[in-house]
Amino acid sequence: MRILLAALLAAGAGCRRAAPASAPAGAPAAPDSASVAMTAYDAPSGGFRCLAPASWKLLEDSALGPDEVSFLDSSAASAGRDVRISISRYPNAVDRYVDADAYLRALVQPDGRPIRAESEEVGGRRVTRFELERPFKSLHSSRERYLERESVALVPAPGGFFRLEHVAPAADAARTRPAFEALLRSFEPKAPPSGRP
């Protein structure tokens, strides 16, 4: 009888649902975009709208086209570090790529290897994403100041695609990444403004 009871208990233990695994020690936490204050932004061209970090500085650059925008983290800039989220529409006045695949084929990592991109659903659409890491150097210096991380999302849009990127020193990346993820989820591309290349 004891043998039968032990066998039943062992079989029952094998059927129990495993407890969810916790993240390994030292693994980065998933970005919590709920903790980031965001504000609505509509491109003056009417080409897109999104939520943007409320406390970051806005720069609109029409040199490449009307849908070129950057949001700069002022707290990092005051410490001499470049932390930004940039939005660019393709094709533009310089780069004539009409789809994300052609754009990706033209890119290489800093060490010459091809970019490894993955597709995922974000905000109800398929988005192509990739990450880069490279040393950041001052303009007229060969000395490395810090390691820079770049997270890129290519979002399909009428007439082409948008490149959304989050660029930050490794020390600031985890702190500022939630703002990028919130912007990406809220991003709504529209048709290119008339007269666009």
Helices and strands as residue ranges (DSSP letters): H 2-15, G 33-35, E 38-42, E 48-53, E 57-60, E 69-72, H 74-78, E 84-90, H 100-106, E 118-122, E 125-137, E 144-157, E 160-169, H 170-186, E 188-189
